[in-house]
Amino acid sequence: MVVDIDEDEARIALAAELYREGKMTLKQAADTAKLTVWDFLYELGKRKISYTNITLEDLQEELDEI
């Protein structure tokens, strides 16, 4: 099966994945995707990728400290 995606979608997908893996900052990923930070945040939301890059364990630790 061949999936046909255009160059823009490929660039956004790559930037989103690198951001999710913590290999790029939000600004770097947005620049790579050739989007504004706000538009890139929207793309992250569509892909259900957290813009906070916090793990559930980290979140639980922070909540436990309250």
N, C-alpha and C positions, 0 to 999 in steps of 0.2 A: 504494500500500500504506500503510495507516494502522497505526501501532504504538500500542497502548494501554498507557501506563504511568501509574502513580499519582503523586501529588504527592511522596510521600516518595522514590520512585526518581528522579524528575526532579531533586529537590534534591540527592541524593547524586551523581548523574551530573554535575551542574553543578559542584558543589564539587570532585569528583575531577578534572575537566578543568581547572578554574582552578588547582588545586594542581599538576597535571602541568605546566602552562604557567608555573609560578613566580609566578603573580599573587596567590597567597594562601599564608600560612604553614600548617603542618599544623594548628595550633590554630584558625586562622580557618576553614579548610576544614571541620574537624570541627564547629565551631559552626554553620556554614552548613548543613551536612548534618543538623544536630540529632542528632549522635552523639557518644559519648565519643571521645577520641583513639584508644583501643584498637579500638573498633568501626569507626572510620573507617579505621584501618590495615588491618583485615580487608577492608573494602570495596575499598581500593586493591589489595590482593593479588588479590582476585577479578577485578579489571580489569587485572591485570598492569601496574600503575603503580608505579614505584619510590618508596618513601617517602624515599629519600635525595636525590632530585632531583640526582644527579650524572651528568654525561655520560660516555660511554665514553672520550672524549678526556681529560677531567679525571681519571678513574680511571687511565688509562694513564700520565699524567704523574706521578701519585702513586706508582704502582708502579715507575716508572723511577727515582724518587728513593731507593728503598730499597736 
